[in-house]
Amino acid sequence: MLKEIRIHGRGGQGAVTAAQLLAHAAFLEGKWVQAFPYFGAERRGAPVKAFVRISDEPILMHSQIYDPDYVIILSPELTRIVNVTEGLKKDGLILMNTTKKPEETNLNGQRIATVDATGIAIELGLLVAGFPVVNTAIVGAFAKATGEIKLESFLKTITETWSGSAGEKNAKAAELAYERLIKEW
């Protein structure tokens, strides 16, 4: 069964890394995967997209994802400037980094899960150039919101990607987001 994920973020938030983490964790579970970004000559703060495909069988298509099963939003402000729900399947899910509860978002009529990934990044000191990096928190929330990939696979991927205290902090971010996720359904 093929699952497609579109990630919306701003340059510097880790959308591309989040896609790679999702794909690697799924790969550890024996799945076929693709992860790739879509951006031009953007700079820090500009809207970016990244895509992930996860399947039980080889993936033969190599295009952007237009009808995702899941949409991940790293920056809630993007909902005002980008149509983040475009093409989302009827039974799809939105996972948003925000301090709001799902029913407080402006995305009514969708299945929504929220987590304060920014707050978690700040709490743990996960900052790059003074900006909170939310990608490891969001993948932990994805594990709980969807059940597609186990939290343990993300934790292993994170600690293989970053060693020492950086790996520990990022793994802790994933665990905290898993615990703090709020679902609407």
N, C-alpha and C positions, 0 to 999 in steps of 0.2 A: 504494500500500500504506500503510495507516494504522498508525502506531506511537504507543503511549500510554505516558507516563512519569508516575510519581507520585513526588514528592519529599517526604521526611519530614525535618523539621528542628526546631530550636527558634527561637523568636522572636529575631531579631537575628543569626542565622547567615547569612542571605542566601538562604533557600529561594525566596522570591518572585523575587528578582533572578536566581537561577540559572535559574528557569523562563523568565524573559524573555530571558536570554542564549541558552539553548537554542533558543527559538523564533526569535529574531532571526538566529542563525547559520544555522538551517535555511532561513529566508526568503531569506537571501543566496544560498543554493544553489538557489533557485527552487521551494521547497516551500511548501505551504499549512500554516499553523500556528495554534495557539491556545495561550495561556499564561494561567493564572489561579490565584489563591490560594484557600485555604479556611481561614478562621479567624474567630473571634469577637472578643471584646474581650480577647484574650490580651496578655500582657506579655512582656518580654524573658525568654527561657528556657522559655516554655511551648511545648508541642508544636504545630507548624503543618504544614500540607500545601500543596503547590503542584502544579499539573498542567500537562502539556504534551502537545499532540497535534501530530504531524507527518505530512503526507500528500502524495501526488503529485496528489491531487484535492481540490476544495473540501471542507471539513469542515462538515457540516450539524448534527451533534449538539452540544449545549451543556450537558452534565452533568458531574458529577464522573467521575473515572476509577475504575472498580471492578475491572477486569481488565487491569492494566497489562502491557505487554511488558517494561518496565524499572522498577525501584524504585531510587531513590537515597536513601541514608541519610546525612544530614549529621552526626548525633550518634549514636554507637553505643549510648549508654545508652537510646535510644528503643526498642531491641529488647526491653527488659524491661518497658516500660509500654504499648507500642502494637504491635498485630499488623501489622508492616510488610510481611509477605509475603501478607497477605490478598488473594485474587483474582489473585495473580501467575500469569501463564500458565505452563503446564507447561514450556515451553522459554524462559521468561523469565530475566532476569538481574538480580541485585542488585549495585549498586555502593555500597560502604560506605566512609565516612571512618573509618579506624581504623589503629592501629599493628599490628594483628594480620594474619597471613596468612589467606587465605580459609578454609583448613581449620581455623583456630583460632577462627573465629566460631561463634556458637551457631545458625547458620542452615544446618544440614546438609541435604543433599538438593536443594540449589539450585545454579544456576550463580552463582558469586560472584566479584567482583573487589574488591580493596581498594587503598586509597591513604591515606597519612597526610597528608590535606589540612590538618589542624590544624598539624602539624609544619611544613609548607611555609609556611602563613600566618605562623607565628611566625618562621620563618627569614627571611622577607622583610619582616617588620614590618607585615603586613596586619592591623591591629587597629583596632577601633572600640570606644570606651569600654572599652578594655582586653581585649576579647574577640577571638579570632581569627576572621576572616571567611574561610570556606572555599569560597564559591560559585565563584570563578573557578578555583580548583584543581580542584574536582569536575567542572567542564565540560570541562577538559582531559583528565581521566581518562575521562570519558564518550566523548570522541572516540576514544580508543584502545580502550576496552572494547567498544564497539558498532560502530564504523565507520559509524554512521548519518550523522554530520556530520564534516567535515574539521576538523582542528586549525586550519588557516589561517582558516577561517570564524569560529571562536571568537576567534582572535587579532585579527582585523579588528573583530569585534563589541566586544571588550573595549576596544581602543584608540579606538574611536569613542564608547564609553560614558564612559570616563575618559581625560582628556587628561594630557599630561606624565608626570611620574614615577609618578603613581598608575596610569595606564594601563600604563606599562612594568612596574611591579611586579606588577600583576594578570595581565598577559600572561605574565610569567615564571612566575607560580604555575601557570598552565594548562600551560605547557611542561614544568615540573618534574613535575607530576602525570601528564602524558602519559608521561614517561620512567620514572617510578617505579611505575606501576600494576602490581599483581600479579594475575594471573588464575589461576583454579583449573582451567580446562579446556584 
